[in-house]
Amino acid sequence: MDKRVIGIIIILIIGTGCMYYTASNSNTIGSAITSFSKTIVTLPNGFSVGETTDKVAELYNKNTPERINISDLGKNDSSLKQFENALKSLGKNWNVNDISNSTRTVNDIKVYTIAYKDNDESKYSSFAYVCNHTYCINMSGYDNVDKVNADLDFIIKTIQPDYKQGKD
């Protein structure tokens, strides 16, 4: 065999190895993303993109009634204020029962969450300040609180600026 053929075979083997390494270690290969309001977010497993506007992205699960709405509330850190306003508003609503709230940290980001029942359906509203923007993440249709927390953590960890749209 010619030395060039051996060189080509070696390059093909190295290239295939690099592609395998990239595919097995990347968290975005095989995952869908959506962009809204100068933001990109990776969809949790099983979710698809619904209607998306400049400020809101709607995600839904085809197999279950799970729904996630992510809203961009602006560039400043108003997550605590938005959380407190939502808590007051829900407390005044007669259709809302079993209101509870919690605060936790995901990747050094403080996430304020309100859990409540509206017309016998469990719903969750979370507020976080990520990448210099305040986001409201509304979740409904979930049967399991652990799945809610897992999907919320995934979304918080994957929110990033859309560099193609320029700076704020």
PEJOSUL-V57753 format. One line per field, one symbol per residue. ss: DSSP state (H for helix, E for strand, C for the rest). phi: phi as a letter, one per 30 degrees, with the letter a starting at -180 (. if undefined). psi: psi as a letter, one per 20 degrees, with the letter a starting at -180 (. if undefined). Layout:
# PEJOSUL-V57753
ss = ???
phi = ???
psi = ???
This chain:
# PEJOSUL-V57753
ss = CCHHHHHHHHHHHHHHHHHHHHHHHCCCCCCCEEEECCEEEECCCCEEEEEECCCEEEEEECCCCCEEEEEEEECCCCHHHHHHHHHHHHHHCCCEEEEEEEEEEECCEEEEEEEEEECCEEEEEEEEEECCEEEEEEEECCCCHHHHHHHHHHHHHHCEECHHHCCC
phi = .dddddddddddddddddddddddcdccdicdbbbahhbcbdddeicbccdbcdcbcccbcdcbddbbccccckdddcddddeddddddddddddcbhdbbabbcbhicdccbccacbhicdbbbbbbcbhibcbcccbbidcbdddeddddeddddcdadcddcidd
psi = qqhhgggggggggggggggggghhipiipipqqqqqlkqpqpprpiqrpbppahipppqqphirjpqppppojrhrnkggggggghggghhiphiprlpqqrprpolkppppppprpoljppqppqpqoplkqpqpopprjqhphhhghghggggghipqqoihjrq.
